[in-house]
Amino acid sequence: MTEFLLQRLSDIDWHLGGAQLLAMLLLLVWLWAIWPSTDIKALINDKALQSRLLLTAFAINGLWLLDASITDGIHLHFLGLVTLMLMFGWRMATVIALLPVLFFTTFILQQPFDFAFYALVAIALPLFLCYAVYSKVYQHLPHHLFIYIFCAAFINGLLSMVFHMGAWSAWLWLSGDYPWDYLVDNYLLLIPLLGFPEALLNGMAVTIMVVYRPQWLYDYSDRHYF
């Protein structure tokens, strides 16, 4: 076991370049801009919320570690980002997701200093876009339980995978790691294969919480949606 762990650690690329430093700076700026001060204060004063947050973060981490590697930089795993967003709000979800990102970039991508790249492009951007979709659903569609589960959770779960894989593909292409044709044929082609299970995963998780633990959802109210 020790030998296996040492081998895994020896495979990690600890190189730190200027691009990684710039990405870290941009990530810090983004976190400063969206920092959920009110939610952080509520978290400090609520032990039950702290436990729920930690359990959710570790569950998301475990979900990401169930990864199917295609080639360097191209990996397939479920996200759970929409459930995280609906439980804690998109700002807090972005902060919480940093823990799984750290584990993922270190032990799966094996490039820990790409942490900021992955956090910005593949997590922060998809979460922001999912929140934009959720906001439009809330503004323009009836406030009905079916709409909440189907649009805010199920459809948004599918879109989260589209946003995630699309944004990461764009980054891999712009960074020169892969030609666009290769990414389309070997990565983006798999969006339906992952998107619909991702939608089902988030839809089921949110449905269970609506029925048994509605207080776990960030801005859900039975009075509002029934």
C-alpha positions in Angstrom: 0.0 0.0 0.0 2.8 2.4 1.0 4.6 1.5 -2.2 1.5 2.3 -4.3 1.0 5.6 -2.6 4.7 6.6 -3.1 4.4 5.6 -6.8 1.3 7.8 -7.2 3.0 10.7 -5.5 6.1 10.3 -7.7 3.8 10.5 -10.9 2.5 13.9 -9.9 3.9 16.9 -11.9 4.9 19.6 -9.4 6.0 22.0 -12.0 4.8 25.6 -11.4 4.8 28.0 -14.3 3.8 31.6 -15.0 0.5 30.6 -16.5 -0.5 28.7 -13.3 0.4 31.7 -11.2 -1.8 33.9 -13.4 -4.7 31.5 -13.1 -4.3 31.4 -9.3 -4.5 35.2 -9.3 -7.6 35.2 -11.5 -9.2 32.6 -9.2 -8.5 34.7 -6.2 -10.1 37.7 -7.9 -13.2 35.7 -8.9 -13.5 34.4 -5.3 -13.2 37.9 -3.9 -15.9 39.1 -6.4 -18.4 36.4 -5.5 -17.4 35.7 -1.8 -20.6 34.6 0.0 -20.1 36.6 3.2 -23.7 36.1 4.5 -23.6 32.3 3.8 -20.2 32.0 5.5 -21.5 33.7 8.7 -24.6 31.5 8.7 -22.3 28.4 8.3 -20.1 29.5 11.3 -23.2 29.6 13.6 -24.9 26.4 12.4 -23.3 23.1 13.4 -25.8 21.0 11.4 -25.1 23.0 8.3 -21.3 22.5 8.8 -21.8 18.7 9.0 -24.1 18.7 5.9 -21.6 20.8 3.9 -18.6 18.5 4.8 -20.6 15.4 3.9 -21.7 16.9 0.6 -18.2 18.0 -0.2 -16.8 14.5 0.4 -19.7 12.9 -1.6 -18.9 15.2 -4.5 -15.2 14.4 -4.1 -15.9 10.6 -4.2 -18.1 11.1 -7.3 -15.3 12.9 -9.1 -12.7 10.3 -8.2 -14.8 7.7 -10.0 -13.2 8.9 -13.2 -12.8 7.3 -16.6 -9.5 8.5 -18.1 -9.4 8.9 -21.9 -6.0 10.5 -22.2 -3.9 13.2 -20.4 -6.2 16.1 -19.6 -9.4 14.4 -20.8 -11.4 12.7 -18.1 -15.0 11.7 -17.7 -16.8 11.9 -14.4 -20.1 12.9 -13.0 -20.3 16.4 -11.4 -23.2 16.9 -9.0 -22.7 20.7 -9.4 -26.4 21.5 -9.8 -27.3 19.6 -6.6 -24.5 21.5 -4.8 -25.9 24.8 -6.2 -29.5 24.1 -5.2 -28.4 23.1 -1.7 -26.0 25.9 -0.9 -26.4 28.6 -3.6 -24.1 29.1 -6.5 -21.6 31.3 -4.7 -21.2 28.9 -1.8 -21.2 26.0 -4.2 -18.2 27.5 -6.0 -16.2 27.7 -2.7 -17.2 24.2 -1.6 -16.2 22.7 -5.0 -12.6 23.9 -4.5 -12.0 20.8 -2.2 -13.0 18.2 -4.9 -11.1 20.3 -7.5 -7.9 20.1 -5.3 -8.2 16.3 -5.0 -9.1 15.8 -8.6 -6.2 17.9 -10.1 -3.7 16.3 -7.7 -4.6 12.6 -7.9 -6.4 12.3 -11.2 -5.0 15.0 -13.5 -1.7 14.7 -11.4 -1.0 18.3 -12.0 -1.9 20.1 -8.7 -0.8 23.5 -10.0 -3.5 23.3 -12.7 -6.0 23.6 -9.8 -6.8 27.2 -10.6 -7.3 26.5 -14.3 -9.7 23.7 -13.6 -11.5 25.6 -10.9 -12.1 28.6 -13.2 -12.9 27.0 -16.5 -14.5 23.7 -15.6 -16.2 24.6 -12.3 -16.7 28.3 -11.7 -17.9 29.1 -15.2 -20.4 26.1 -15.4 -21.8 26.9 -12.0 -22.3 30.6 -13.0 -24.1 29.5 -16.2 -26.2 27.0 -14.4 -27.2 29.7 -12.0 -28.1 31.9 -14.9 -30.4 29.2 -16.3 -32.0 28.7 -12.9 -32.6 32.4 -12.6 -34.3 32.5 -16.0 -36.5 29.5 -15.1 -37.5 31.2 -11.9 -38.3 34.5 -13.6 -40.1 33.3 -16.7 -41.8 29.9 -15.8 -44.5 29.2 -13.3 -43.4 28.5 -9.7 -44.5 24.9 -9.7 -42.8 21.8 -8.1 -42.6 20.0 -11.4 -40.9 23.0 -13.0 -38.4 23.2 -10.1 -37.4 19.5 -10.3 -37.5 19.1 -14.1 -36.0 22.4 -15.2 -33.9 23.6 -12.2 -32.5 20.1 -11.4 -32.9 17.7 -14.3 -32.4 19.9 -17.4 -29.9 22.1 -15.6 -28.0 18.9 -14.6 -27.7 18.0 -18.3 -26.6 21.6 -19.1 -24.0 21.5 -16.4 -22.3 18.7 -18.2 -22.5 20.5 -21.5 -21.0 23.7 -19.9 -18.3 21.7 -18.2 -17.1 19.6 -21.1 -17.5 22.5 -23.6 -15.5 24.9 -21.4 -12.8 22.4 -20.7 -12.5 21.4 -24.3 -12.2 25.1 -25.3 -9.4 25.4 -22.8 -7.6 22.3 -24.0 -7.8 23.6 -27.6 -6.7 27.1 -26.8 -3.8 25.8 -24.7 -2.6 23.8 -27.7 -2.9 20.4 -26.0 -5.3 18.9 -28.6 -6.7 19.9 -32.0 -10.4 20.7 -32.0 -11.3 17.8 -34.3 -9.7 15.4 -31.9 -11.7 16.9 -29.0 -15.0 16.7 -30.9 -14.5 13.1 -32.0 -13.1 11.8 -28.6 -14.6 14.0 -25.9 -17.5 16.2 -26.9 -19.1 13.3 -28.7 -19.6 11.7 -25.2 -21.8 14.6 -23.9 -25.1 12.6 -24.4 -23.5 9.6 -22.7 -22.7 11.6 -19.6 -25.3 14.3 -19.8 -28.5 12.3 -19.3 -27.2 10.3 -16.3 -25.9 13.5 -14.8 -29.4 15.0 -15.3 -31.0 11.9 -13.7 -28.5 12.0 -10.8 -29.3 15.6 -10.0 -33.0 15.2 -10.6 -33.3 12.2 -8.2 -31.1 13.9 -5.5 -33.2 17.1 -5.6 -36.5 15.1 -5.7 -35.5 13.1 -2.6 -34.6 16.3 -0.7 -37.9 18.0 -1.8 -39.8 15.1 -0.3 -37.8 14.3 2.8 -35.5 17.2 3.5 -36.8 20.4 1.9 -34.9 22.5 4.5 -31.6 21.3 2.9 -32.4 23.2 -0.3 -31.1 26.8 -0.4 -34.1 28.8 -1.5 -36.9 26.1 -1.8 -40.2 26.6 0.0 -43.2 24.3 0.0 -45.5 27.3 0.3 -43.8 28.9 -2.7 -43.9 25.9 -5.1 -47.1 24.1 -4.1 
